[in-house]
Amino acid sequence: MGKLWGNIKNVTLDLLYPASIYCISCGNVIDNSRPYALCDLCVRTAEWSNSRNVCQCCGKLLCASSNAGFCDECAEWTPAFDKGFACAEYGGVRNITHAFKYGGKAYYGEAISEMMFDRLRDELPEIDIVAPVPMHKDKERKRGYNQADVLASLLAKKLLLPYDRGVLIRKRATDAMSRLGSSVRSENIKGAFRAEPNRAKALRGRKILLVDDIYTTGSTMNECALALKAAGAKAVYFVVFATGTDRI
């Protein structure tokens, strides 16, 4: 009943405050010709990612002191995932991500998934399955939706690719990653995911695109990729809306 009410609430909010009338970042009035339901100022001030200025491993925007095309974090480790893509640096799109994730504005997923689609349009490798990073069932029940699931389902439709929300399972609840330092994040999320046993045959030899809203240190994506590859996935890529900042 709670989830149904959450869905009804989101539809009602969309009717009252459609994203095509108000900028989803600052709330200023716009017309429906604005791309991604963003006003011109918010488009200009956000730090957008592209293939020329990002880490070639995780997709994070690079700082001036970056080392040979890799952010400082990826230069220090070899993650289980194969490559990541991102739309923007978190600081410039904080309002959008916070409202989408915590503010009940699930309908922001349409604009965000469109940004993801345009980011991937010319660079997406061959993909067999699109899947979300799973949320623990208790947290999803409380929030009313998994924001990664919203994005992944919409993006899969735009990419004309199969979507499967059940390939990964979150085995246990974890502390909120935003409250933890990088070293603690890794321990917090370690072993938290496993591939769905009934999907093992479907995963074998497949290339998976994982979808989430934010990438910070890579701990979550790395654990997801480890679980999928342990089940036989050939490659694991990911796309997120926002990333943290490269260390300087």
N, C-alpha and C positions, 0 to 999 in steps of 0.2 A: 504493500500500500504506500509506503514511504517513497519508493522509487517511482511509482506511478504518479504520485503527487508532485515529485520533483520534475518529471517530464512535463506534466501539465503546466507547472509554474514556468518552465523554460519557454514553452510555446506561448503562454500568455505574455511574458516579458518581451518576446520577439515581436508580438503583434503591437504592443504598446510602444516599444522602443526599438524598432527595426534598425539593424546595423547600417542600412543604406541612408539613414537620416542623421545619425550622430556618429562622429569619429569614434572608433572603438578604443582609441588610445587616450585622447584628451576630452572627448565628449562634445566638442564643438559641432555645430550644425554643418552638414555637408550635403551635397546632392549625390544621387546614386550613380553618377559618372565617375566618382573617385575610386581608384583601384584599391581593392582590399578593405574598403570602408574606412580609409584613413584620410585625414585632411592633408593638404599639401605640406604644412609645416611639420607634421609628424613623419611624413615620408622623408623629408629632407634631413630631419634631425636623428633619425634612427641610423645605426651603423649596420648596413646590410652586408651580407657575405656574398662572395662570388668566387669563382675558381682561381682568381689571381691573388687573393689576399688572405687565404685560409690555410690552416694546417692540412697537409695532404693525408693525414691519418684520421683525425677526428672532426675536421671541418671548422674548428674554432678560429676566429679572427686572430691574425698574428700581430704581435707588437713589433716595433722597429728592431729589437735585438734578437728576434727569432733566429733559430739555427737551421739553415738549409731547408726551409719549407715546412718545418715542424714546430709546433708549440713546445714550450719547455717541458710540459708533462709528457707528451708523446715522445720526445727525444730521450726520455729516461726509462721508457718501458716498451714492451711489445704486447699490445692488447690482443685479446682473442677475437675481437671484431676485425673486419677487413677494411672498412672505410666508413667514414661518417660525413654527413652533409648537414648544414644548418642555414637558417634564413638570416639571422641577425644576432648581434651581441645583446645580452640580456638587459643591460642598463637602459638602452634606448626603447625597449618594448616591455618594460617592467609592468606598466599599467595593464597592458593587454594580457600578459601571462597570468598576473595575479587575479584579474577579474574572471578569466576563463577557468582557472584552476580552483579558486576558492570562492568566487563571487556568484556562482550559480549560472554564469553566462555561457552555457554549453553551445549556444548558437554562434558564438565567436568562432567555433570550429570551422565553419564554412569559409570565412575569410582567411584563417590561418592555414587551412589545408590548401587553399588556392595559392598562397605564398609558397608553401612546400612544393606544390606541383610545378610552379614556375621555376623554383630553384633547381629542381631535378630534371627539368625538361630536356636539357641537352647533355646531361652527364650521367644519368641513371644507368648503372650496369644491368645486365640481364638478371631479372628477378622472377622467382616462381611463386612466392607467397608474401603477402603483406600482413604484418601482425603487430599488435600493440604491446608495449611493455605492460605486463599485468599489474594490477593493484590488488592488495589483499582484500578479500571479500568483505571484511568488517568495515574497512575504510571506504570501500566503494559504496556499501550500503548507507553509510553515514553521509557521504558527499552526494550521493544520488547518481553518480556517473563516474567513469574513468576517463579523464580527459584524453589520455593516449588512445583509448578505444574509439572515442569520437573522431579524433584526427585520422586514425588509421583506416577506419571504415570509409570516410569521405575521400581520403587520398587514394585508396584502392580503386574506387569508382572512377576517379579522374584519370588514373593510370591504366584503367581497364585490366587490372590484375586481380587474381584470386585473393580473397581476404579470409583470414582465419584467426579469430580472437582467442582460440583455445589451444594453440600450439605450445604455449608456455603457461606454467602455473606458478603462482607465488606461494611457496610452501608455508611461510610464516610472516607475521607482521614484523616490521622493522621500525626503528626510531626515525623521525622525520630527518631526512638527509640535510636539509637546509640549516639545521642546528649544529651540525657536526663538522669537525675539521677533516681534511683530506685523508689522513691516516686512519681516523676512526670510521670514516665512511666505508672504507674497504672492509673492515672487520664487521661492521654493522650489516652489510648486505651480503657477505660471503655465504654461499650455499643457500640463498633465499629462493632460488628459482630451480625448476626442473621442467623438462619437456613432458608434455602429456603422453603417457605410455601408449594410449590408443592412437596417437598421431605418429608414432615412431617410423612406421613404414612410409608415411607421406613425407616425412622430413628427410629421409635418407637421400643424399646426393642433391638436395635442393638448395637454392639460394634464397635467403630470407631477408626481407627489408623490415626492420623494426622501427616503430614510430613512437616518439615521446614528445613532451612539450619542451623540456629543458635538459641540457647536458652541462655538467659542471666538471667533475674530476674524471668521469668515465667509469666509476666503480659499478654502477648499475648496469650499464651497457655491456661491460666486460663480463659480468656474471651471467647475463642473459645469453651472450654469445657462447660462453663456456657450456652452458646447459644445452643449447641447441646443437653445438658441434659434438658434444658427448652423445647426442641422440642420432648423429649421422649427417647433420646439415653440412653442405659443402662450403658455403660462405655465408657470412652474416654482415649485412650493411645496416646503417641506420640513418634516419633523418629526424631532426628536431627543429622546433621553431627557434629556440634561443640557446646560446651557449654562454658560459662564464667567460671571463677575460683571461687572455694569456698572461702568465706571470711576467713581470718586468724585472 
